[in-house]
């Protein structure tokens, strides 16, 4: 799988932690929209694009570990309170 499509996990309340596989290069718009119990996400260095609202309404999303090369390219991707950790 090279991408996670638009709305792929829409309203999937069963997700709590997600580690995106290394072969994924893009995450689509609203891919994890409304995943109300998602608390942590790890995004690998191979991801080059994260779509608008990919994690919108993930109200419990506390931390997102993101590659440094995405810094400045993440407008409207994560909820306001999410701590984005660039590595």
Protein Blocks (a to p, Z undefined) as FASTA:
>chain_A
ZZdcehklgoiakbmbdcddfklcbdcehklgoiakbmbdcddfklmbdcehklgoilkl
mbdcddfklgoplghkbcfklccddZZ
